[in-house]
Amino acid sequence: MQASAQGYALALENITCTFASRENRAARYTAVKDTTLRIAPGEFVSVVGPTGCGKSTLLNVGAGLLQPSSGAVTVFGEKLDGINKRAGYMFQAEALMPWRSALDNVTAGLSFRGVPKDEARERGEEWLKRVGLGGFGDRYPHQLSGGMRKRVGMAQTLILDPDIILMDEPFSALDIQTRQLMENELLDLWAAKRKAVLFITHDLDEAISMSDRVVVLSAGPGTHPIGEFAIDLPRPRDVAEIRSHPRFVELHAQIWGVLREEVLKGYQQQLTAV
Ligand SMILES: Nc1ncnc2c1ncn2[C@@H]1O[C@H](COP(=O)(O)OP(=O)(O)OP(=O)(O)O)[C@@H](O)[C@H]1O
């Protein structure tokens, strides 16, 4: 392991991911190339980049769900081998089990870990309250709104108290108001526990308003970081209000200056791939 990876909650070191090309199975496609991404304990880092550039690929590598073609992953200084057990995930698609009530969804991970039923129930109810769903524990996912289901998903992830939280566009399916409420809730929960967060998003406003640091990825193939920005905005933040802060506007212009061309490249690639 590289000494430089020490002291980080999650360190992706010189990661390259090559896949069999979807168009021509004999050809190879290098989605991510020589990418290093490190997240300190308690740090909130967002990764932005054009569509299809390799954001989810990197997150999957950090989760231990995808083995990189080369490079190494360390978790609190230890080489990751298999699934990242110190991480909790929240993906764009919902991971709720439709046949389980909200409470049973929230406590699923605890039950899986052998936590006694009564204790799991008590902790589950506490978490439902924390995400504003006290009293909704017996509802099934189809009886909840999209925003409520996301809250259940967030409680389901956070109840396990992971040291690292990996989020892949968790709120992108929500309307803007619900989305901002959820972003603020996530920030409150994060501020209380200060876990390391790797947050993947398309949305630069979302990235800036929530993060300590924003990493910009290039368009593929061979995606790699092309810019990194410390977000020196005051906390606590309200994600809607912070957008009118002069420093937010400044940071947005700076980052967009780097991201814009890559987004155009990514868009062109999508058009030619159709
Ligand atoms: N298992 C796989 N096999 C072949 N190609 C893959 C595989 N997984 C990802 N890719 C390709 O790697 C590239 C990066 O994909 P990835 O899903 O990581 O991008 P992304 O930035 O998360 O995309 P989006 O912004 O659309 O969510 C894409 O071109 C994708 O088609």
The ligand as an SDF file (V2000), in Angstrom:
LIG
                    3D

 31 33  0  0  0  0  0  0  0  0999 V2000
  -19.9720   -3.6150  -16.8680 N   0  0  0  0  0  0  0  0  0  0  0  0
  -19.7150   -2.8080  -17.8960 C   0  0  0  0  0  0  0  0  0  0  0  0
  -19.4280   -3.2960  -19.1240 N   0  0  0  0  0  0  0  0  0  0  0  0
  -19.1350   -2.4830  -20.1670 C   0  0  0  0  0  0  0  0  0  0  0  0
  -19.1060   -1.1440  -20.0870 N   0  0  0  0  0  0  0  0  0  0  0  0
  -19.3930   -0.5930  -18.8970 C   0  0  0  0  0  0  0  0  0  0  0  0
  -19.7180   -1.3890  -17.7460 C   0  0  0  0  0  0  0  0  0  0  0  0
  -19.9470   -0.5430  -16.6980 N   0  0  0  0  0  0  0  0  0  0  0  0
  -19.7860    0.7060  -17.1830 C   0  0  0  0  0  0  0  0  0  0  0  0
  -19.4510    0.6770  -18.4890 N   0  0  0  0  0  0  0  0  0  0  0  0
  -19.1740    1.8350  -19.3550 C   0  0  0  0  0  0  0  0  0  0  0  0
  -18.2620    2.6680  -18.6610 O   0  0  0  0  0  0  0  0  0  0  0  0
  -18.6210    4.0270  -18.8380 C   0  0  0  0  0  0  0  0  0  0  0  0
  -18.8340    4.6750  -17.4970 C   0  0  0  0  0  0  0  0  0  0  0  0
  -20.0560    4.2160  -16.9240 O   0  0  0  0  0  0  0  0  0  0  0  0
  -20.6290    4.7970  -15.5480 P   0  0  0  0  0  0  0  0  0  0  0  0
  -21.9610    4.1700  -15.3170 O   0  0  0  0  0  0  0  0  0  0  0  0
  -19.6100    4.6350  -14.4970 O   0  0  0  0  0  0  0  0  0  0  0  0
  -20.7850    6.3270  -15.9030 O   0  0  0  0  0  0  0  0  0  0  0  0
  -21.5280    7.4840  -15.0700 P   0  0  0  0  0  0  0  0  0  0  0  0
  -20.6470    8.6600  -15.1450 O   0  0  0  0  0  0  0  0  0  0  0  0
  -21.9170    7.0080  -13.7210 O   0  0  0  0  0  0  0  0  0  0  0  0
  -22.8240    7.6660  -15.9710 O   0  0  0  0  0  0  0  0  0  0  0  0
  -24.1730    8.5100  -15.6690 P   0  0  0  0  0  0  0  0  0  0  0  0
  -23.7340    9.9090  -15.4500 O   0  0  0  0  0  0  0  0  0  0  0  0
  -24.9450    8.3750  -16.9410 O   0  0  0  0  0  0  0  0  0  0  0  0
  -24.8270    7.8780  -14.4820 O   0  0  0  0  0  0  0  0  0  0  0  0
  -19.8350    4.0490  -19.7420 C   0  0  0  0  0  0  0  0  0  0  0  0
  -19.4060    4.2720  -21.0640 O   0  0  0  0  0  0  0  0  0  0  0  0
  -20.4170    2.6810  -19.5860 C   0  0  0  0  0  0  0  0  0  0  0  0
  -21.1000    2.3000  -20.7620 O   0  0  0  0  0  0  0  0  0  0  0  0
  1  2  1  0
  2  3  1  0
  2  7  2  0
  3  4  2  0
  4  5  1  0
  5  6  2  0
  6  7  1  0
  6 10  1  0
  7  8  1  0
  8  9  2  0
  9 10  1  0
 10 11  1  0
 11 12  1  0
 11 30  1  0
 12 13  1  0
 13 14  1  0
 13 28  1  0
 14 15  1  0
 15 16  1  0
 16 17  2  0
 16 18  1  0
 16 19  1  0
 19 20  1  0
 20 21  2  0
 20 22  1  0
 20 23  1  0
 23 24  1  0
 24 25  2  0
 24 26  1  0
 24 27  1  0
 28 29  1  0
 28 30  1  0
 30 31  1  0
M  END
$$$$
